[in-house]
Amino acid sequence: MKAHAQPRASMRSPYDPQYDPLVAKSPGHGANYAPTYWVGTAGEPPEDDGPITGDVDADVVIVGSGFTGLATALFLAREHGIRATVLEANQAVWGCTSRNGGQGQNASGRLYRSQWIARWGKETALKLDAEIREGFDTFKSLVAEFPECEPQPGGHLYIAHREKKMAFLHNESKVMREVFGYNTRMLTPDEVRDEYVNDAESFGALHEPDGIGVHPLKLAFGYLRKARELGVKVHPASPVIGMETRNGVHYLKTPGGTVKARAVGFATGGYTSNGMHRSLDSKIMPILSNSLVTRPLTEQELAATNFKTTEVITDTRTLRFYYRKLPDNRVQIGSRSSITGADAPNPVHMAKLIDGLHRKFPALKGIQIDYSWWGWVDVSHDMMPRIVQPNADESVFYAVGYGGNGVSFSAHAGRRMAQRIAGKNLPAFELPIYNSELEYPNVFNLVRSRAFAPFRRFGQRFLYHWYYLRDETL
């Protein structure tokens, strides 16, 4: 098909702030970007190949043009000589990739390394750690390839927001040092405030050596440019509205035509619609996260907050805050949001995030907020990602479930999904994140069933109340 320029803004449909993947059948059709800091500062998007405008034959189709989808297409072309066709419902890099906090960490999913040992045993945990480390190296290599993404290396600061959380951090630091060989160190409250940042809620911290902050949209635009240079086709405004498989060939219906492919890789993250493919139905719990960016800090504010570090930072709340100082001296901070898309624009949720900013940094009380937005995070029901081929007899694959750690691990997940699509069989594929499917919802981790899916948000409301009590009062 002939390449087309990026659709003009006037041709795009409006951004829907109430979009909800558990309600909507599709994330949209050509919708505009969310009003994020990243969109506001990334410059013009690279050219793409325009919407699908007729029936198309493709070797491999990737559904979703975020970090995972573009990384998969990039590695397919670069390492396997396969030129994929990427289908995107809205604009290129529209979903979580353009809405996150830009924090790259040596992690994936929501479980700590001590929890890996408890779940799978030490031997498997060590192999999984080696895989996640390799994944962080994959991410670092791409960051180095696209320096326009404004990398801020240095590590990760894990701040105890209450004194009793220091025991938890001491244990994790010990496990990371003694079992996995990381050069972690514990910091006193004075060391945090004097050497890193004057977070008023800090009771000390765990410092991990691996962590990089990036401008996620500039990084993804780099993926997009390079992939297209290698022959990848990227089609925005082309939502998959139906899919069927006949005689081993997949037919993906879009509003502009049907795309026929021998293999399909789903990379739709928190924007995965039920009904897209049976292997993904009710397998991901989308969770909303709010984010904001302040105006640039003055010299006086920089002195008052003592923001010496540009490292990525999280705190020890279950509903954690994630924050950092950006290259232009703004502060970005994010945390939990609404439970439903319909309630997402309610100002009470952003007010809670602003209150969190003020509690951590009293000197910033009343500071102008230049950007605010929210987006969906893909959380799996067992808190770990999957990069799998769910049915060995069907050439369908997916890579989802990062639980908020997708900025970095998505690069390696894309590489691994590309290897699977290309027919490679590697020892790493024996690890739990590669050899088992995403799980259905569960009750107390005892019974798992799709029948629980309609009731997940009732459970989420209860858990949010419980997490708040545990994080702030108990």
Secondary structure, 3 states (H helix, E strand, C coil): CCCCCCCCHHHCECCCCCCCCCCCCCCCCCECCCCCHHHHHCCCCCCCCCCCCCCEECCEEEECCCHHHHHHHHHHHHHHCCCCEEECCCCCCCCHHHCCCCEEECCCCCCCHHHHHHHHCHHHHHHHHHHHHHHHHHHHHHHHHCHHHCCEECCEEEECCCCCHHHHHHHHHHHHHHCCCCCCEEECHHHHHHHCCCCCCCCCEEEECCEEECCHHHHHHHHHHHHHHCCCEEECCCCCCEEEEECCEEEEEECCEEEEECEEEECCHHHCCCCCCCCCCCCEEEEEEEEEEECCCCHHHHHHHCCCCCCEEEECCCCCCEEEECCCCCEEEEEECCCCCCCCCCHHHHHHHHHHHHHHCHHHCCCCEEEEEEEEEEEECCCCCEEECCCCCCCEEEEECCCCCHHHHHHHHHHHHHHHHCCCCCHHHHCHHHHCCCCCCEECCCEECHHHHHHHHHHHHHHHHHHHHHHHCC
